[in-house]
Amino acid sequence: MKFSPKNSIYDLTKLPGANNFFGNITSLSTYKILDSIILEGLAKICHSIKDIYINCDETNYEGWSTLLNSQSNLLHLKIRTKNTNIPLIKNALMNKVNTLISLSLIPICLSMNIFINCPNLHELEIMENPNFVPNNELYQFLSVIFPNLEFLSIKLLNSSILFPYFSTFIQNHSKTLKYLSVTCFQKHLLIKPDYLLTYSTMLIEFCSNLLEYIGPISIKHISSLFDQCSNLYRISLLSNDHYNISICSELEEIGNLLPKNLVKLKIPSEYKFTANSLERFLQCCEDKLVKELELDISRYSLDLQIILEKYRMKGVLNKIWTNSSQQLSYYKRSRYVQLVMGPAGSGKSTYCATLMTHCQNIGRTVHLMNLDPAAEKFEYDPSIDIRDLITLEDVMDELQYGPNGDWLEDELGEYENDYLIIDCQIELYTHFPIMRRICECLQRLNFRICGVYLLESQFIVDKAKYFAGVLSATSAMISLEIPHINVLSKMDLLEPIKKKELKRYYDPDPTLLEEEANASMNSKFHNLNRAIVQLIEDYNMVSFIPLNINNEDSITAVLSHIDNAIQYGEDQEPKEPKDEIEDFEDFEGY
Ligand SMILES: Nc1nc2c(ncn2[C@@H]2O[C@H](COP(=O)(O)OP(=O)(O)OP(=O)(O)O)[C@@H](O)[C@H]2O)c(=O)[nH]1
């Protein structure tokens, strides 16, 4: 059982049934929050926590200390904090860590000598601490051998003075290590060249068991790495330099020495090569590789694009990763769009702003796109703005002027994390075929589109307005031919009694509604009501999701319906070192 407490002033253990409910917790994590009352309460009833994740920068660790003291079988410990030393946690962990299987300290924030006796340690992730002067305890820790260590991830300062010690630590574990990641949380590693040479020699001499390697290697050792570590199936090289370095001959050599199971190769953008050497490399891939290759070369000049496309078509490259600023035009990754529609005042702009905030909070990148030349101000600056192409004055001068496909394609090409939210004006999809053209353009650019149609909840309880709303939503759905979700906006304004009544409309039975509508209308409208109900039934797609913008769960529910409609997340890539490095940029402020 997992438990992630949110901030609360209550002792949860006083709740009825708490012993049964919380007593079985095996995994506990807190995020940015440290509530001693909760943790001390849990300490009384939870004694079988195996997996602990402490993520906070506060200084009061009383609660965690009490909780850790009451545990006897810790297997996984993860700590993220900007604090440089946390003696309370250190004391609580004393003699409690010898059962650990995995340990992650980002950055190192405890005296490492408490971890010297962890015979079962299988995974270790540590980050150098810029404010933690290396002390004898750390050197001592780096001289210990953990007989079961298979996964090792080390994050360094860019010119780490500890690098040689880490290098020795790696060598000492070379027999068991399968996964090794040596990265830097700033953009560039700048290890002294002679340190790097010694490290590279060590790596190829001792670490032939590696299955995955992320880290630096001296240029002159690149081909030996491929030759000696023939079990590698994922390799991400990190440059140890700011400058461009030519690796033409190395690239050709690598081709001849490819580990046959290689599925991922990442070459840093500082490494340059010619189209000819790339072609020779890919030729070898075609001949030797058993599996398809995912290649991230962070380069995309036209000559390289043509060659890459040729080998992609042959299936040698299943994916081509690009860096953030540009994209390969043929790279068919999925991208996503929400077209937010609805009558004037239904809450479209408010919905867009709410979603932007929500996505920011959960760490999702989304961009706002404005298609309204008359728009004046936004809570979030649009990433793509029609006002860059056309002003309201232009529109008035030349009424025929609509969004221009070339402009749209140019703008859309810029985004790597492509999730766009487009705030649409009602005229765009009802009066002109422009929205359909935009949808076609987006689909050509490999966007998956979901229409999100907002209707005000207050109006919907009135049958006549319900029919009108459903017809306008259906008209948008039919004219655009894209997956479509109806959202009932402004639920926070609805009285509780009306909310109950509204539930019938979430997934309505049109026949019932027809009877109710007929009861309050003149009989000459009954045929019309019948025809509308028939239409709704034919499309069988009219249902509504309520949205209360003041309730995070409600926003999450709406977003997950939309994600489901466009299958967002289905082909998201795992986080790569580049992303991880960026994650730690906030440590630069130490
Ligand atoms: N209480 C509450 N007010 C809302 C909500 N959504 C929108 N509003 C208010 O309703 C009014 C119209 O909202 P907008 O987001 O501008 O609506 P819109 O659909 O973008 O309007 P147009 O741009 O004219 O088409 C504003 O005063 C908003 O503050 C909501 O969920 N709850």
The ligand as an ORCA input file, in Angstrom:
! r2SCAN-3c Opt
* xyz 0 1
  N     -17.171     31.467    -11.542
  C     -16.731     31.159    -12.752
  N     -16.635     32.105    -13.695
  C     -16.177     31.777    -14.898
  C     -15.771     30.445    -15.208
  N     -15.362     30.419    -16.492
  C     -15.504     31.672    -16.961
  N     -15.998     32.489    -16.010
  C     -16.323     33.910    -16.162
  O     -17.188     34.018    -17.277
  C     -16.844     35.166    -18.052
  C     -16.530     34.756    -19.481
  O     -15.426     33.889    -19.421
  P     -14.362     33.768    -20.614
  O     -13.359     32.762    -20.196
  O     -13.880     35.107    -21.045
  O     -15.316     33.192    -21.736
  P     -14.999     32.997    -23.293
  O     -15.778     31.829    -23.740
  O     -13.542     32.982    -23.536
  O     -15.635     34.328    -23.856
  P     -15.454     34.927    -25.349
  O     -13.979     35.219    -25.504
  O     -16.313     36.159    -25.299
  O     -15.973     33.928    -26.298
  C     -15.667     35.816    -17.355
  O     -16.149     36.852    -16.538
  C     -15.102     34.710    -16.503
  O     -14.469     35.207    -15.335
  C     -15.876     29.445    -14.186
  O     -15.598     28.256    -14.365
  N     -16.368     29.861    -12.977
*
